[in-house]
Amino acid sequence: MEHNANSTLPDIRHTILLHATAEKVWEAVATAEGLSSWFMPNDLKPVVGHEFHLQAGPFGESPCKVTLVDPPNKLSFNWGKDWTLTFELVEIEGQIEFTVIHGGWTADHVTEFGEPHTIVRDRMDQGWGGLVNKLSAYVGG
């Protein structure tokens, strides 16, 4: 199916300043234990090509695949059939500016569960606002 540019929805982006070391934030986003503590249970390994699953509660298991690992700066993985998640860390005067980028939104697509991206995107956008706060609490930020 051809996609025109108009059908693409903007990436979800949330940025937060964390009072923590790059190592601590990296551990929180690039290890299974760390990611499980604030996001979802998973079996992530920070290795390009590694296939893993996010345990999405009532939605079951979401298959994922790591696409980029650049410690302690950036980690990306494919999530489900449509999405990409990227975690970016930038050190600024002893703090970490953390950004999550959730891409792959298309106005004419539906998720595996039959919901339009337009509806799910708004819900996820709000969800990420809460999740970055959970990350901040986890790393002591």
N, C-alpha and C positions, 0 to 999 in steps of 0.2 A: 504494500500500500504506500502510495506517495504521500509525503507530508509537505505541506507548504509552511513557510516560515511563520505564518499567522497562527498556526495551530499550536505552536510551542508556548508553554507557560514559563514564566521566570523561575529560576532556581530559588529554592528556599535558602536563605542565608541568615545565620544567627552568629553574632560575634559577642564575646564576653572577655573581660580582662580578669585573669586569674592570678592570685598571689601565691604562686607555686613555681617550682623549678620546671624546666623543660622536660627533664627526666621523669618527674612525677606525673606531669600531664600526659606525656607520651605513654607511660605505663597504663594510664587510665583509659586511653583510647586505642592502644595497639596491642593489648593483651586480652585474652578471653576473660580473665578474672577482673581486670580493670573495667572493661566494657560492660561486663555483666552487672557491675555494682551500680551503674547509673543509667544504663540503656536497656538491654535485654540479655537474657542468658544466651550464650553462644559458645562456639568452639573455634574462634578466630586464632590464626597464627599469622604474625606479620611477615608473610612470605608471598612474593608475587606468584600468582597462579594457584595459591591455596584456596580450596573450596571448603566452605563452612556453612553453618546454618545459624540464623537468628531464631530464637524461640519466641514467636510473636503471640504468646498467650492464646486467646480464642481463635486467632487466625492461623495457628499451627506453625510449622517450620517454614522459614523463608530461606531459599538457597542463595548463597552469596559467593563471590569470588574476588580475591584481592587482586587489584590491578596496578597499584603503585605503593611502594614503601620507601620513604626517604626519612629515616630517623634523624633527629626527633622533630622533623619539620612537617611532614605530610604523609597521610595514609589515605588511599582511596580503595573502594571496593564496589562491585556491582551488587545490587540488592534486588532480589526477585527478578522479574522479567523486564522491568522498565527502568529501574532507578539506579543512580550512582550516589554514593555517599563519599564525601571528602572531609577529612579533618585536617585543618591547617593550624600550625603553631608558629607564632612569631614572637621572639623575645624583645620586649620593650622596657628598658630601664629596670631590669630585674623582675619584671612580671611577664606573663605569657598572654598575648592576645590570641585567643582561641576562636576559630571560625569553623562552623559546620556548614557544608554546602550540600544540599539535597537536590539533585538534578534529575532530569528525565521525565518532566511533566509535559503532557500533550493534551490539548483541549478535547481531542476526539478519541482519546484512549480511555479504557476502563482497566481497573486492576484485576488481578486474578480472581477477586471476590465480586466482580461485576459492578463495582462502584466507579462513577466517573472521576477521572483525575481532578477535575475542577473542584469537586466536593472534598475528596481525600486530601488534596493539597492544602486547603484552608485548615483542615483538622490537624494535619501534620505540622503546619507552620506554627500553630498554637502549641502543639505538643513539644516541638523543639525548644520553644521558649522555656517550658518547664524543665526539659531535660538538661539544658545547659546550666540551669540553676542547680540541678542535682549533681552535675559534674563539678561545679564550683564547690559545693558542700563536700563532695568526696575528696577533692584534692586540698581542701582546707582554704579555699580561695574566698 
